Amino acid sequence: MAKRFSQEFKQQAIDYALANSHEPLATIAGKLGVGYSTLDKWIRTASTEGSSKRALSPEQQEILTLRKEIKQLKEANDIFKKVHVYFLTDQAKKSTR
């Protein structure tokens, strides 16, 4: 059976999550004894924009941007490595014939 939370608790949880944007939402949800998706839904519902994105400092926003860029670069690098190995093995096959 699903837990029922009062409207007051929900609002306090939302306020706490927004005030502590430096903490991961999953950590906050665990501290409050609420599921991550439940807390995320409460924040999205309460937000006028319909987004669960909490206010981030410029430094936090830059970190997120840089992490995304690092991920993309690593993926591109992995692709180049695989292509390189493919062509090396293809050349080796051709030279032994």
C-alpha positions as CSV (number, residue, x, y, z in Angstrom):
1,M,0.0,0.0,0.0
2,A,1.3,3.4,-0.9
3,K,2.3,5.9,1.8
4,R,0.2,9.0,2.0
5,F,1.9,12.3,2.8
6,S,0.3,15.5,4.0
7,Q,0.4,18.5,1.7
8,E,2.4,20.3,4.4
9,F,5.1,17.5,4.3
10,K,5.2,17.6,0.5
11,Q,5.7,21.4,0.5
12,Q,8.4,21.2,3.2
13,A,10.2,18.5,1.2
14,I,10.0,20.6,-2.0
15,D,11.4,23.6,-0.1
16,Y,14.2,21.6,1.4
17,A,15.1,20.1,-2.0
18,L,15.2,23.5,-3.7
19,A,17.2,25.0,-0.8
20,N,19.8,22.2,-0.9
21,S,20.4,22.0,-4.7
22,H,24.0,21.1,-4.0
23,E,22.9,17.7,-2.8
24,P,21.7,15.0,-5.2
25,L,17.9,14.6,-5.2
26,A,18.3,10.9,-4.5
27,T,20.1,11.7,-1.2
28,I,17.5,14.2,-0.2
29,A,14.7,11.7,-0.9
30,G,16.5,9.1,1.2
31,K,16.8,11.5,4.1
32,L,13.1,12.3,3.9
33,G,12.1,8.7,3.6
34,V,10.5,9.3,0.2
35,G,11.2,7.7,-3.2
36,Y,13.3,9.6,-5.6
37,S,10.7,9.6,-8.3
38,T,8.0,10.7,-5.8
39,L,10.1,13.7,-4.7
40,D,10.9,14.5,-8.4
41,K,7.2,14.4,-9.3
42,W,6.4,16.7,-6.4
43,I,9.0,19.2,-7.5
44,R,7.8,19.1,-11.2
45,T,4.2,19.5,-10.1
46,A,5.0,22.5,-7.9
47,S,7.2,24.2,-10.4
48,T,5.6,26.7,-12.8
49,E,7.9,25.6,-15.6
50,G,7.1,21.9,-15.2
51,S,10.8,21.0,-14.8
52,S,12.4,19.3,-11.8
53,K,15.7,21.2,-12.4
54,R,16.6,23.0,-9.2
55,A,18.4,26.3,-9.1
56,L,22.1,25.7,-9.8
57,S,24.9,28.1,-9.1
58,P,27.0,29.1,-12.2
59,E,29.8,26.8,-11.0
60,Q,27.4,23.8,-10.7
61,Q,26.0,24.5,-14.1
62,E,29.5,24.7,-15.6
63,I,30.4,21.4,-14.0
64,L,27.3,19.8,-15.5
65,T,28.2,21.2,-18.9
66,L,31.8,20.0,-18.7
67,R,30.7,16.5,-17.6
68,K,28.4,16.2,-20.6
69,E,31.2,17.4,-22.9
70,I,33.7,14.9,-21.3
71,K,31.2,12.1,-21.8
72,Q,30.7,13.0,-25.5
73,L,34.5,13.2,-26.1
74,K,35.1,9.9,-24.4
75,E,32.4,8.3,-26.7
76,A,34.0,9.8,-29.8
77,N,37.4,8.7,-28.7
78,D,36.1,5.1,-28.2
79,I,34.7,5.1,-31.7
80,F,38.0,6.3,-33.1
81,K,39.8,3.5,-31.2
82,K,37.5,0.9,-32.6
83,V,37.8,2.2,-36.1
84,H,41.6,2.2,-35.7
85,V,41.7,-1.4,-34.5
86,Y,39.4,-2.4,-37.4
87,F,41.6,-0.9,-40.0
88,L,44.7,-2.3,-38.5
89,T,43.3,-5.8,-38.5
90,D,41.9,-5.3,-42.0
91,Q,45.4,-4.2,-43.2
92,A,47.0,-7.2,-41.5
93,K,44.6,-9.6,-43.3
94,K,45.4,-8.0,-46.7
95,S,49.1,-8.1,-46.2
96,T,49.2,-11.8,-45.3
97,R,47.3,-12.8,-48.5
